[in-house]
Amino acid sequence: MLSHIKEIAENIAPRLIEIRRHLHSHPELSGQEYQTAAYVAGVTSSYGLHVQELVGKTGVVAELPGAQTNLPILAIRTDMDALPIAECTELEYASHQPGIMHACGHDVHTTVGLGAAMVLAQLEKPLSGTTRFLFQPAEETAQGARWMIKDGVMQDVGAILGLHVLPTIPGSSVGIRYGALTAAADDLEIIILGESGHGARPHEAIDAIWIAAQVITTLQQSISRTHNPLRPMVLTIGQISGGRAPNVIADRVKLIGTVRSLHPETSEALPNWIERIVASVCQPHNAKYELIYRRGTPTLQNDPSLTQIVELAATEAWGRDRVQLIHEPSLGAEDFSLYLEHAPGMMFRLGIGFQDRPNYPLHHPQFEVNEAAIVTGVVTMAYAAWCYWRQVIS
């Protein structure tokens, strides 16, 4: 079966490159993926899949029926949205949309999802059970998975697979991570409320800027002394706003940031910990505060048995030297983790690095992809799906 899957993938390789370049040239922001969705629906329906559009607002669901209808469904999720970044690659197929770019590889993800569907639809015998392809919008805003789940895409799903490109490993390599792959990511907003006054008489006011600076410093210092260093967390204040004039003591400062952690118990404790620190700084200076802590995406925990299936499938397909075990998780976030609240899942990394040119990081305006990786991703995903169904019925 592996040789047959590889043969089909190689035959459609030129088409896959064409698809990826079309998607790259026509990027759309989160929640605005109308043309992308229509394109995806057209490709999948042409291969006989049952297609439903406008799922999760701008998402697409395409189902490949299996031989048995009583088995839980295998879902394969790929994301479609681009970023508000102006492309600086000068590629022939660079973005046609000013200020919008596929700088996170979602064009590759979508192409791999389409390619896996195209390959599996051409097998001589149908898979044992139904495979449901989820083409998701709005991953970059961490909203798309919620929209899709709300519209019922995880109904009857027994397992889910996904992938994400990684420029730090060679093109056509596959990265496998057991356990936590990405972190929980939450949003933080702190408002410091003081009292305004003249800049020449600070003792008559309550300086919200000065207190906000202490809050930031104390939060960062406290991390190293009150949290277990073996259970990492990162708190970043990325935006500060406050004050009205250079000679006026500010009475209000807003701090906005992100909080990342890997372990559920750490994530659970963070809101109270942050509030205690803020209160301990504000109270001695008679300042007040407001704290808003918004839960975002949870930690992405790869299921052990599914991870083993993907690792063995990739190793059989490409050899051990092209399969890398990833030993450290990322503190980046992925809303794929929300699907794992409904079924076990696994996300693998697809290497897209070059050997003869710079490998720019994700979200960089010069981000490029080694397109040889596309067939690697398609074969890995398609063969992993076949191996999954073989194991289910064995």
HELIX and SHEET records of a PDB file:
HELIX    1   1 LEU A    2  ASN A   11  1                                  10    
HELIX    2   2 ALA A   13  SER A   25  1                                  13    
HELIX    3   3 TYR A   34  SER A   46  1                                  13    
HELIX    4   4 HIS A  106  ALA A  121  1                                  16    
HELIX    5   5 GLY A  144  LYS A  150  1                                   7    
HELIX    6   6 PRO A  202  GLU A  204  5                                   3    
HELIX    7   7 ALA A  208  THR A  226  1                                  19    
HELIX    8   8 PRO A  264  CYS A  282  1                                  19    
HELIX    9   9 GLN A  283  HIS A  285  5                                   3    
HELIX   10  10 PRO A  304  TRP A  318  1                                  15    
HELIX   11  11 ARG A  320  ARG A  322  5                                   3    
HELIX   12  12 ASP A  335  GLU A  341  5                                   7    
HELIX   13  13 ALA A  373  ILE A  393  1                                  21    
SHEET    1   A 8 HIS A  50  VAL A  55  0                                        
SHEET    2   A 8 GLY A  59  LEU A  64 -1                                        
SHEET    3   A 8 THR A 131  GLN A 136 -1                                        
SHEET    4   A 8 ILE A  73  ASP A  79  1                                        
SHEET    5   A 8 VAL A 157  PRO A 170  1                                        
SHEET    6   A 8 GLY A 345  GLY A 353  1                                        
SHEET    7   A 8 VAL A 174  ILE A 176 -1                                        
SHEET    8   A 8 VAL A 323  LEU A 325  1                                        
SHEET    1   B 2 GLY A 179  THR A 182  0                                        
SHEET    2   B 2 LEU A 300  ASN A 302 -1                                        
SHEET    1   C 4 MET A 233  GLY A 242  0                                        
SHEET    2   C 4 ARG A 252  SER A 261 -1                                        
SHEET    3   C 4 ALA A 184  LEU A 193 -1                                        
SHEET    4   C 4 LYS A 288  THR A 297 -1                                        
SHEET    1   D 2 GLY A 197  HIS A 198  0                                        
SHEET    2   D 2 VAL A 248  ILE A 249 -1                                        
END                                                                             
